[in-house]
């Protein structure tokens, strides 16, 4: 039974409204770096915000207010979060920490009630799991400095508490000494776009006098544990001034975490003028350490590329060209006689384009590989150009999801066009498009759902809310799937790729080999992995150790080199298989370069064992392995697609040069 005619416009407009609303919510994450400045006048209030508590030991984020911290005078308000922030597990709330521009203060916040057994247990657990408090001021994360073996190290956030080496007791961080770096900004009467986190706008004539003021260019903290007299503290009110306090060095002056203890929370703030300008304020967070290592990675990749390029050069100019020239110089009778004496790749001319086993799956995987590779390339290019600043949390992930949705057109087009080439007909293109739209997202959905149950069981903020699940399903089936079907339809209308030679009815027997061909295919993945593994270390460190990764220029170069190596490796292996009369090159060309994913996953396990030794608990290890598996599958599809498409072009070009009657 069809939908009544009068209802169709209503359904159409409702769907359109929902789609537009979803993209408005998602697009809240986007802004161009440099258009987000906020100037303050002397005495202006500045409110700090708090993000989720995080730990490199458990990788399970928790809400800041899950611990008995001071709460703001009003109700706790949750900041608007974009899609990427929600998927990362960020939960940004307002906090009671209040500063006034250029006013140095020592402030009392609150004193807790007597700690009960559950609160003590939770505080001790968070302290021993090395949880960090992440505060934000004017969109800058708080930074602290520590000395390790005489080396000054910077960290974002500060610890929940401190446990001495002997582990005799646990102490809470309850006194914070903030340093806010400000730069004096002289307004020159020019209209400036957008101030603050709440929205974008143009400063009016009435507000131009406020343009001159101070910009926040740094936010630092020195965390302390200070034991105070509860009797004195209970007489104070929130935001009362207190005397400045130095961080004690003796443990007996620290605030212990014990039952029936009442913990006082205080803070100090000092404003320091700085020569750092507002556009450069993120430089302190994005200091690129170990640039020589990145250059070594690129040099290593170039050596691999030149080595493989030499092999390809020999194959094309010496072997293939020589054989083709000799073949074309002969007359027909001599060619016929030579055909009987031929060996190597020329013998499989009647089988080289025979339909492979699992051709439907191959088409789907190649289409999804194009989609993932396109998403990665465009994201890295935009990030390298500075359009995806870390100042906007979750923007990178949000941008990747949106790009993936729209590149469904490319996935549908490539998979259906390859299907037409193999089958010679467009019949079944709808099922190919549907499978392309659901293959990789379906795998990701299964893995993320399994991991999400673990996060729900741990009551972590990293768990994806049910509402976000429905939003992701909506984006998948209402945007990605239709676009993939549109791409598939375009693939049916595109010009069909014609094979240069005919395929025999009876398949040729493949000669027996001393060793399995798949062994060579799996070994080929070591070459692309050699171009990737150094940069992979920095990427894994940024994901799992809470470090900022912003050397996207290097990453873009590594991506280009990886694509070249994958193409060369696949071409060389395809030629080697054809030379031993193995015409089943389709899947082998895909996995010749796609097998790099196996080494990426093994390296991820190695990183877990040797570099993430602090990671504790089976839940954390399962989370790590689940996300690593998803990353490896994405790498397999994208690199395998590069190798297959290059091999297909090589084989098509090679046999189109052979004259067959």
VENHU-V80744 format. One record per residue. D_CENTER is the distance of its C-alpha to the mean C-alpha in whole Angstrom. Layout:
d_center->D_CENTER
d_center->D_CENTER
This chain:
d_center->45
d_center->44
d_center->42
d_center->45
d_center->45
d_center->45
d_center->42
d_center->40
d_center->39
d_center->39
d_center->36
d_center->35
d_center->34
d_center->33
d_center->30
d_center->30
d_center->30
d_center->27
d_center->25
d_center->25
d_center->25
d_center->21
d_center->20
d_center->22
d_center->20
d_center->17
d_center->18
d_center->19
d_center->15
d_center->16
d_center->19
d_center->19
d_center->19
d_center->23
d_center->24
d_center->24
d_center->26
d_center->29
d_center->32
d_center->34
d_center->38
d_center->40
d_center->40
d_center->37
d_center->35
d_center->32
d_center->30
d_center->27
d_center->24
d_center->23
d_center->19
d_center->19
d_center->20
d_center->18
d_center->19
d_center->17
d_center->20
d_center->19
d_center->16
d_center->17
d_center->17
d_center->21
d_center->22
d_center->24
d_center->27
d_center->27
d_center->29
d_center->33
d_center->32
d_center->34
d_center->33
d_center->34
d_center->37
d_center->36
d_center->34
d_center->30
d_center->28
d_center->24
d_center->22
d_center->21
d_center->17
d_center->15
d_center->13
d_center->10
d_center->12
d_center->14
d_center->11
d_center->10
d_center->14
d_center->15
d_center->18
d_center->20
d_center->24
d_center->27
d_center->29
d_center->32
d_center->32
d_center->33
d_center->34
d_center->37
d_center->36
d_center->38
d_center->40
d_center->40
d_center->40
d_center->40
d_center->40
d_center->40
d_center->38
d_center->39
d_center->40
d_center->39
d_center->42
d_center->43
d_center->40
d_center->40
d_center->40
d_center->36
d_center->35
d_center->36
d_center->34
d_center->31
d_center->31
d_center->32
d_center->29
d_center->27
d_center->28
d_center->28
d_center->25
d_center->24
d_center->22
d_center->22
d_center->23
d_center->20
d_center->22
d_center->22
d_center->25
d_center->24
d_center->21
d_center->21
d_center->20
d_center->23
d_center->23
d_center->25
d_center->27
d_center->28
d_center->30
d_center->30
d_center->32
d_center->33
d_center->30
d_center->29
d_center->25
d_center->23
d_center->21
d_center->19
d_center->21
d_center->24
d_center->26
d_center->27
d_center->30
d_center->32
d_center->33
d_center->36
d_center->36
d_center->39
d_center->37
d_center->40
d_center->38
d_center->35
d_center->35
d_center->33
d_center->32
d_center->34
d_center->35
d_center->32
d_center->34
d_center->31
d_center->32
d_center->31
d_center->31
d_center->32
d_center->33
d_center->36
d_center->35
d_center->38
d_center->38
d_center->40
d_center->40
d_center->37
d_center->36
d_center->32
d_center->29
d_center->28
d_center->28
d_center->26
d_center->24
d_center->26
d_center->26
d_center->27
d_center->30
d_center->33
d_center->35
d_center->39
d_center->42
d_center->43
d_center->40
d_center->40
d_center->42
d_center->39
d_center->37
d_center->38
d_center->37
d_center->34
d_center->30
d_center->28
d_center->27
d_center->26
d_center->26
d_center->27
d_center->28
d_center->31
d_center->31
d_center->34
d_center->36
d_center->39
d_center->42
d_center->44
d_center->47
d_center->47
d_center->50
d_center->49
d_center->46
d_center->47
d_center->49
d_center->47
d_center->45
d_center->41
d_center->41
d_center->44
d_center->44
d_center->45
d_center->46
d_center->43
d_center->42
d_center->41
d_center->39
d_center->41
d_center->41
d_center->43
d_center->42
d_center->45
d_center->43
d_center->40
d_center->39
d_center->39
d_center->37
d_center->41
d_center->42
d_center->44
d_center->43
d_center->42
d_center->39
d_center->40
d_center->37
d_center->37
d_center->35
d_center->36
d_center->35
d_center->36
d_center->35
d_center->35
d_center->36
d_center->33
d_center->33
d_center->30
d_center->29
d_center->27
d_center->24
d_center->24
d_center->23
d_center->20
d_center->21
d_center->22
d_center->18
d_center->17
d_center->20
d_center->19
d_center->20
d_center->21
d_center->21
d_center->24
d_center->21
d_center->19
d_center->22
d_center->23
d_center->20
d_center->21
d_center->25
d_center->24
d_center->22
d_center->25
d_center->28
d_center->26
d_center->26
d_center->30
d_center->31
d_center->30
d_center->31
d_center->34
d_center->35
d_center->34
d_center->36
d_center->39
d_center->38
d_center->38
d_center->41
d_center->43
d_center->43
d_center->42
d_center->44
d_center->47
d_center->47
d_center->47
d_center->49
d_center->52
d_center->51
d_center->52
d_center->55
d_center->57
d_center->59
d_center->58
d_center->61
d_center->59
d_center->56
d_center->57
d_center->58
d_center->55
d_center->53
d_center->55
d_center->55
d_center->51
d_center->48
d_center->45
d_center->42
d_center->45
d_center->46
d_center->43
d_center->44
d_center->45
d_center->42
d_center->39
d_center->38
d_center->39
d_center->36
d_center->34
d_center->34
d_center->31
d_center->31
d_center->29
d_center->26
d_center->26
d_center->26
d_center->23
d_center->21
d_center->22
d_center->21
d_center->18
d_center->17
d_center->18
d_center->16
d_center->12
d_center->13
d_center->14
d_center->11
d_center->9
d_center->12
d_center->13
d_center->10
d_center->10
d_center->14
d_center->14
d_center->12
d_center->14
d_center->17
d_center->16
d_center->15
d_center->12
d_center->13
d_center->12
d_center->15
d_center->14
d_center->12
d_center->9
d_center->10
d_center->7
d_center->6
d_center->10
d_center->10
d_center->8
d_center->10
d_center->13
d_center->13
d_center->13
d_center->16
d_center->18
d_center->17
d_center->19
d_center->22
d_center->21
d_center->20
d_center->24
d_center->26
d_center->25
d_center->25
d_center->29
d_center->30
d_center->29
d_center->31
d_center->34
d_center->34
d_center->35
d_center->37
d_center->39
d_center->38
d_center->36
d_center->37
d_center->34
d_center->32
d_center->31
d_center->30
d_center->28
d_center->26
d_center->26
d_center->24
d_center->22
d_center->21
d_center->21
d_center->20
d_center->16
d_center->16
d_center->18
d_center->17
d_center->14
d_center->16
d_center->19
d_center->16
d_center->15
d_center->18
d_center->19
d_center->17
d_center->18
d_center->21
d_center->21
d_center->19
d_center->22
d_center->25
d_center->23
d_center->24
d_center->20
d_center->18
d_center->15
d_center->17
d_center->16
d_center->20
d_center->22
d_center->22
d_center->18
d_center->19
d_center->22
d_center->20
d_center->17
d_center->20
d_center->22
d_center->19
d_center->19
d_center->22
d_center->24
d_center->21
d_center->19
d_center->23
d_center->25
d_center->23
d_center->23
d_center->27
d_center->27
d_center->26
d_center->28
d_center->31
d_center->30
d_center->30
d_center->34
d_center->35
d_center->34
d_center->36
d_center->36
d_center->36
d_center->39
d_center->39
d_center->42
d_center->44
d_center->45
d_center->44
d_center->47
d_center->48
d_center->48
d_center->45
d_center->46
d_center->46
d_center->43
d_center->45
d_center->44
d_center->42
d_center->43
d_center->39
d_center->36
d_center->34
d_center->31
d_center->32
d_center->31
d_center->28
d_center->26
d_center->27
d_center->26
d_center->23
d_center->23
d_center->24
d_center->20
d_center->19
d_center->21
d_center->19
d_center->16
d_center->16
d_center->17
d_center->14
d_center->12
d_center->14
d_center->12
d_center->9
d_center->10
d_center->12
d_center->10
d_center->8
d_center->11
d_center->14
d_center->13
d_center->13
d_center->12
d_center->10
d_center->12
d_center->13
d_center->12
d_center->15
d_center->16
d_center->12
d_center->14
d_center->17
d_center->16
d_center->14
d_center->18
d_center->20
d_center->18
d_center->19
d_center->22
d_center->23
d_center->22
d_center->24
d_center->27
d_center->27
d_center->27
d_center->30
d_center->32
d_center->31
d_center->32
d_center->35
d_center->36
d_center->36
d_center->38
d_center->41
d_center->42
d_center->42
d_center->39
d_center->38
d_center->35
d_center->33
d_center->30
d_center->28
d_center->29
d_center->27
d_center->24
d_center->24
d_center->25
d_center->22
d_center->20
d_center->21
d_center->19
d_center->16
d_center->19
d_center->19
d_center->15
d_center->16
d_center->19
d_center->18
d_center->15
d_center->18
d_center->20
d_center->17
d_center->18
d_center->22
d_center->22
d_center->20
d_center->19
d_center->22
d_center->22
d_center->20
d_center->23
d_center->24
d_center->23
d_center->21
d_center->18
d_center->19
d_center->18
d_center->15
d_center->14
d_center->15
d_center->14
d_center->11
d_center->12
d_center->14
d_center->11
d_center->9
d_center->13
d_center->14
d_center->12
d_center->12
d_center->16
d_center->16
d_center->15
d_center->17
d_center->20
d_center->20
d_center->21
d_center->23
d_center->25
d_center->26
d_center->27
d_center->29
d_center->30
d_center->31
d_center->33
d_center->35
d_center->36
d_center->37
d_center->39
d_center->41
d_center->42
d_center->44
d_center->46
d_center->49
d_center->50
d_center->53
